[in-house]
């Protein structure tokens, strides 16, 4: 899966989206930022990057497990070979 830079500072096309958010939470957030859209974009970019890293890590772990299992199979053969009913 190709990963593109999702940095909020990057010059990318933007479009308006509708979000349903807790009204009180939005009011509180506005006391901390004057640009709620930019703040949400930064948080969303960080979330996406973290999810991509998690997916990559899981894939690498699965690849390592598969490689290890294949090495065991090559060295010892298949357990099922000793118990064939044919």
Secondary structure, DSSP 8 states (H G I E B T S, - for coil): -------TTS------------HHHHHHHHTT-S-HHHHHHHHHHHHHHHHHHHHHHHHHHHHHHHHHHHHHHHHH--GGGGG---
